[in-house]
Amino acid sequence: MKTLYSAKVTTEGGRKGRTISDDGILDLQLSMPKSLGGEGGDYTNPEQLFAAGYSACFGSALEMVAKNANVDLGDYNVTVTIDLGQNEDEELDLSAVLDIYIPDIDVETGEDLINEAHEVCPYSRATRDNIDVTLNLLIDED
């Protein structure tokens, strides 16, 4: 692989620690969510960070495929929900649900765009066959 960009982040203290990028731009206190036995509070967690990265990356992939198809996405958005759960062996697993809103688009075109974006998005390719990913096209109903 030819590296185009590298992001380097160090976390001290795991889910209850601090995560800092090597350039200092990312500097966040982490907290265990209350539902996992933590204190919660005004801090982020790995699942939120993963959802943020995935939604931004998928949005860029969607923009690229839409541009190639000469389709205007309008004021689209991508919402990613990352779930942390246990499988039947009581091991922790992740799943992702991507809700992609594209205004003023027909269902067939929208589905084609999000399926193609799912093929080219690096996050989608990294998670393929590793976690369950659900794609939902959200459109305006007339």
C-alpha positions as CSV (number, residue, x, y, z in Angstrom):
1,M,0.0,0.0,0.0
2,K,1.2,3.5,-0.9
3,T,0.6,5.6,2.2
4,L,-1.1,8.9,1.4
5,Y,-1.7,10.1,5.0
6,S,-1.0,8.7,8.5
7,A,-2.9,9.6,11.7
8,K,-1.1,8.8,14.9
9,V,-3.0,8.8,18.2
10,T,-2.0,7.6,21.6
11,T,-4.4,6.7,24.4
12,E,-3.4,6.4,28.0
13,G,-5.8,4.7,30.4
14,G,-8.0,2.9,28.0
15,R,-11.7,3.8,28.0
16,K,-11.2,6.0,31.1
17,G,-8.2,7.8,29.8
18,R,-7.1,10.5,27.4
19,T,-6.5,10.2,23.7
20,I,-4.1,12.7,22.0
21,S,-3.0,12.9,18.3
22,D,0.7,13.5,17.6
23,D,-0.1,17.0,16.3
24,G,-2.2,17.9,19.4
25,I,-5.3,18.7,17.4
26,L,-7.2,15.8,18.9
27,D,-7.0,15.9,22.7
28,L,-10.0,14.2,24.3
29,Q,-10.8,12.8,27.7
30,L,-12.5,9.4,27.5
31,S,-15.2,7.9,29.7
32,M,-16.8,4.6,30.0
33,P,-20.5,5.0,29.1
34,K,-23.0,4.5,32.0
35,S,-24.5,1.5,30.2
36,L,-21.1,-0.2,30.5
37,G,-20.8,0.6,34.2
38,G,-18.9,3.8,33.8
39,E,-19.6,7.3,35.0
40,G,-20.6,8.7,31.6
41,G,-20.4,12.5,31.7
42,D,-19.3,15.0,29.1
43,Y,-16.6,12.8,27.6
44,T,-16.4,10.7,24.4
45,N,-15.7,7.0,23.9
46,P,-14.2,4.8,21.2
47,E,-17.6,4.0,19.7
48,Q,-18.5,7.6,19.2
49,L,-15.0,8.3,17.7
50,F,-15.5,5.3,15.3
51,A,-19.0,6.5,14.3
52,A,-17.6,10.0,13.6
53,G,-14.8,8.7,11.4
54,Y,-17.1,6.2,9.6
55,S,-19.8,8.8,8.9
56,A,-17.3,11.4,7.6
57,C,-15.4,8.8,5.4
58,F,-18.7,7.4,4.0
59,G,-19.9,10.9,3.2
60,S,-16.8,11.6,1.2
61,A,-17.1,8.3,-0.7
62,L,-20.7,9.1,-1.4
63,E,-19.7,12.6,-2.7
64,M,-17.1,10.9,-5.0
65,V,-19.6,8.4,-6.5
66,A,-22.3,11.0,-6.9
67,K,-19.9,13.3,-8.7
68,N,-18.9,10.5,-11.0
69,A,-22.6,9.8,-11.7
70,N,-23.3,13.5,-12.2
71,V,-25.8,13.4,-9.3
72,D,-26.4,16.4,-7.0
73,L,-26.6,15.1,-3.4
74,G,-28.1,18.3,-2.1
75,D,-27.9,18.7,1.7
76,Y,-27.3,15.1,2.4
77,N,-26.0,13.6,5.7
78,V,-24.7,10.3,7.0
79,T,-25.6,9.2,10.6
80,V,-23.7,6.2,11.9
81,T,-24.7,4.2,14.9
82,I,-22.1,1.9,16.4
83,D,-23.4,-0.7,18.7
84,L,-21.2,-2.6,21.2
85,G,-22.7,-5.9,22.2
86,Q,-22.0,-9.5,23.0
87,N,-22.2,-12.4,20.6
88,E,-23.5,-15.9,21.5
89,D,-20.0,-16.7,22.9
90,E,-20.3,-13.7,25.2
91,E,-17.4,-12.0,23.3
92,L,-17.7,-8.2,22.6
93,D,-18.6,-7.3,19.0
94,L,-19.5,-4.2,17.1
95,S,-22.2,-3.5,14.5
96,A,-22.9,-0.4,12.4
97,V,-26.0,1.1,11.0
98,L,-25.6,3.8,8.4
99,D,-28.6,6.1,7.8
100,I,-27.9,8.1,4.7
101,Y,-30.3,10.9,4.0
102,I,-30.3,12.3,0.4
103,P,-33.1,14.8,-0.3
104,D,-34.9,14.9,-3.7
105,I,-33.6,11.6,-5.0
106,D,-35.4,8.5,-6.3
107,V,-34.9,5.2,-4.5
108,E,-33.1,3.4,-7.3
109,T,-30.5,6.1,-7.8
110,G,-30.1,6.6,-4.0
111,E,-29.6,2.9,-3.4
112,D,-27.1,2.6,-6.3
113,L,-25.1,5.5,-4.9
114,I,-24.9,4.2,-1.3
115,N,-24.1,0.7,-2.5
116,E,-21.3,2.0,-4.7
117,A,-20.0,4.3,-1.8
118,H,-20.0,1.2,0.4
119,E,-17.7,-0.6,-2.1
120,V,-15.2,2.3,-2.2
121,C,-15.3,3.7,1.4
122,P,-12.1,2.6,3.3
123,Y,-14.1,2.1,6.5
124,S,-16.7,-0.1,4.8
125,R,-13.9,-2.1,3.2
126,A,-12.1,-2.5,6.6
127,T,-15.3,-3.6,8.3
128,R,-16.5,-5.9,5.5
129,D,-17.0,-9.5,6.7
130,N,-15.8,-8.3,10.2
131,I,-18.9,-6.6,11.6
132,D,-22.5,-6.4,10.6
133,V,-23.1,-3.2,8.6
134,T,-26.6,-2.1,7.7
135,L,-27.2,0.6,5.0
136,N,-30.4,2.6,5.1
137,L,-31.4,5.1,2.5
138,L,-33.5,7.9,3.9
139,I,-35.4,10.1,1.4
140,D,-38.1,12.7,1.4
141,E,-41.6,11.3,1.1
142,D,-43.9,13.2,-1.2
